[in-house]
Amino acid sequence: MSTLLTVGSDNSDSKTDYVISRNGIPVVITSVLAWAGLCWTGVLPWGYLYEHSGTTCLCALIIGLTFSAWIVVKGPRQSPSLLSDFFLGTIDNPRTVVAGRILDVKMYLYLVGAVHLELNLLSYAAAHSQSFRDPNPGVALSAALLSWFVAEYLWWENVHLYTYDFFAEKVGVKLGFGCRKHLLDMIFTPSRTNIPHL
């Protein structure tokens, strides 16, 4: 879904010639509407991601570490320490072509992390709301504030192109797994602890 929408195409190898498509908001809206449609029609329960949070965390761990190892092995060694290369990365701005369009891996990681965060927030809030006759309003507030964070983050996504991690960092476990870890931290801190009714 977001693979084909992340970066505009160009035939040049120069960093400055790539045109970044600002599409974070449409991708999140499309993802949320697709998720809501699946839940509304009964294909998925509203709290599916909450109910399977252990599995999704394990998948995030495996995918993040596997991707990080794969991307680091593809690049040239940057330091004598393999552990340092694994953490800090070896490739500046990995890009690939998917269906004739250029996919910027850094933008993809951030977009996937934001979509997963939003879907998990909504699923956790729905699970809490359905679990209790008198749900804790703090869960709804937490989900609303973190949803605002996601929307604002993606609305201003062009600003992120000028931050250190986009123009200077290489892709390794710090970015490959870090986006997933950041997602898990934000989910479990406010939502997981508030699910029980106090």
C-alpha positions in Angstrom: 0.0 0.0 0.0 2.5 2.7 1.1 5.3 1.1 -0.9 4.3 2.7 -4.1 3.4 6.0 -2.6 6.5 6.9 -0.7 8.9 8.6 -3.2 8.5 10.2 -6.6 10.4 8.7 -9.5 13.5 10.1 -11.2 16.3 8.5 -13.3 19.2 10.4 -11.7 21.4 9.1 -8.9 21.9 12.6 -7.3 20.3 13.1 -3.9 19.0 16.5 -4.8 17.2 15.3 -7.9 14.7 13.0 -6.0 11.3 14.4 -5.5 9.8 13.3 -2.2 6.0 12.8 -2.4 4.3 14.1 0.7 1.8 11.4 1.2 1.9 10.4 4.8 -1.5 11.8 5.7 -3.3 10.1 2.7 -1.5 6.8 3.5 -2.6 6.9 7.2 -6.2 7.9 6.3 -6.4 5.1 3.7 -4.9 2.6 6.2 -7.3 3.6 9.0 -10.3 3.5 6.6 -9.3 0.0 5.4 -8.8 -1.2 9.0 -12.1 0.3 10.0 -13.8 -1.3 7.0 -12.5 -4.7 7.9 -13.6 -4.3 11.5 -17.0 -2.8 10.6 -17.8 -5.8 8.3 -16.7 -8.3 10.9 -13.6 -9.5 9.1 -11.5 -8.4 12.1 -12.5 -7.6 15.6 -11.9 -4.0 16.6 -9.4 -5.0 19.3 -7.5 -7.4 17.0 -4.2 -5.7 17.2 -4.5 -5.4 21.0 -5.5 -9.1 21.4 -2.5 -10.1 19.3 0.0 -7.5 20.6 2.5 -10.2 21.7 2.6 -11.7 18.2 2.8 -8.3 16.5 5.7 -7.3 18.9 7.5 -10.5 18.1 7.0 -10.0 14.4 8.3 -6.4 14.7 11.3 -7.7 16.5 12.1 -10.4 13.9 11.3 -8.2 10.9 13.3 -5.2 12.3 16.4 -7.3 13.1 16.3 -9.3 9.9 15.9 -6.1 7.8 18.7 -4.5 9.7 21.1 -7.4 9.2 20.2 -7.6 5.5 20.7 -3.9 4.8 24.0 -3.8 6.7 25.4 -6.8 4.9 24.6 -5.2 1.5 26.7 -2.1 2.3 30.5 -1.7 2.5 32.1 -2.0 5.9 32.3 1.4 7.7 34.2 0.5 10.8 36.4 -2.4 12.1 33.5 -3.4 14.4 30.7 -5.5 12.9 28.5 -4.5 15.9 29.1 -0.8 15.2 28.2 -1.3 11.5 25.1 -3.3 12.5 23.9 -0.5 14.9 24.9 2.6 12.9 24.5 1.1 9.4 26.5 1.0 6.2 24.4 2.6 3.5 23.6 6.3 3.5 20.3 6.5 1.6 19.1 3.1 0.4 16.6 3.3 -2.4 15.1 0.7 -4.6 12.7 0.7 -7.6 9.3 -0.8 -7.1 6.8 -0.8 -10.0 8.8 1.9 -11.8 8.9 4.2 -8.8 11.8 5.0 -6.4 11.3 3.8 -2.8 13.4 5.7 -0.2 13.9 3.2 2.6 14.2 5.8 5.3 10.9 7.4 4.4 9.3 4.0 4.1 10.4 3.0 7.6 9.0 6.2 9.1 5.7 5.9 7.3 5.2 2.2 8.2 6.0 3.1 11.8 3.5 5.9 11.9 0.7 3.7 10.3 1.4 0.9 12.7 1.3 3.3 15.6 -2.0 4.7 14.6 -3.7 1.4 13.9 -2.5 0.0 17.3 -3.7 3.1 19.1 -7.1 2.8 17.6 -7.3 -1.0 18.3 -6.1 -0.6 21.9 -8.7 2.2 22.5 -11.4 0.1 20.9 -10.5 -3.0 23.0 -10.6 -0.9 26.2 -13.9 0.7 25.2 -15.5 -2.7 24.5 -14.1 -4.3 27.6 -15.8 -2.1 30.2 -19.3 -0.6 30.7 -17.6 2.5 32.1 -14.3 2.9 30.1 -11.5 5.0 31.5 -11.5 8.3 29.6 -7.7 8.5 30.0 -7.4 5.8 27.3 -9.4 7.8 24.8 -7.4 10.9 25.7 -4.1 9.1 25.3 -5.2 7.7 21.9 -6.4 11.1 20.8 -3.2 12.8 21.8 -1.0 10.2 20.2 -3.2 10.3 17.0 -2.6 14.0 17.0 1.1 13.4 17.2 0.9 11.0 14.2 -1.1 13.5 12.2 1.2 16.4 13.0 4.3 14.3 12.4 3.1 13.3 8.9 1.7 16.7 8.1 5.1 18.2 8.5 7.0 15.2 7.0 8.9 17.5 4.7 10.7 19.0 7.7 12.1 15.5 8.6 14.0 15.5 5.3 16.3 18.1 6.8 16.9 16.4 10.1 20.1 14.6 10.9 18.8 11.1 10.5 17.7 11.7 6.9 20.8 13.5 5.5 23.6 12.0 7.6 22.7 8.7 9.2 23.1 5.4 7.6 20.4 2.7 7.8 21.2 0.0 10.3 19.5 -1.4 13.4 19.2 2.1 14.8 16.7 3.1 12.0 15.6 -0.3 10.7 14.6 -1.6 14.2 14.5 1.8 15.9 11.3 2.8 14.0 9.6 -0.4 15.3 11.0 0.1 18.8 9.9 3.7 18.9 6.4 2.4 17.9 6.4 -0.2 20.6 7.5 2.3 23.3 4.8 4.8 22.4 2.1 2.1 22.3 3.0 0.3 25.5 3.7 3.3 27.7 0.2 4.9 27.7 -2.1 2.3 26.2 -1.0 -1.0 27.6 -0.9 0.2 31.2 -4.3 1.8 30.9 -6.3 -1.1 29.6 -7.2 -2.5 33.0 -10.1 -0.6 34.5 -9.1 1.1 37.8 
